[in-house]
């Protein structure tokens, strides 16, 4: 993603998150950039570039935020299940 503008990157990240319902961390890993960059692109830059797309992304991010404690608990459960074997 090095040869595109910041605006193009923000829109690309937004479309990816909407389509895949991926997290900020997963998106950062997929595109090889930091979580901070993904978050800033989607929460600050995108709002100015494309407000409609920003609202769609905001819904996915809010849903991910509401579910993160569940995902964390499941990860911990898997970790300790592996240790029992």
Secondary structure, 3 states (H helix, E strand, C coil): CCCCCHHHHHHHHHHHHHHHCCCHHHHHHHHCCCHHHHHHHHHHHHHHHCHHHHHHHHHHHHHHHHHHHHHHHHHHHHHHHHHHC
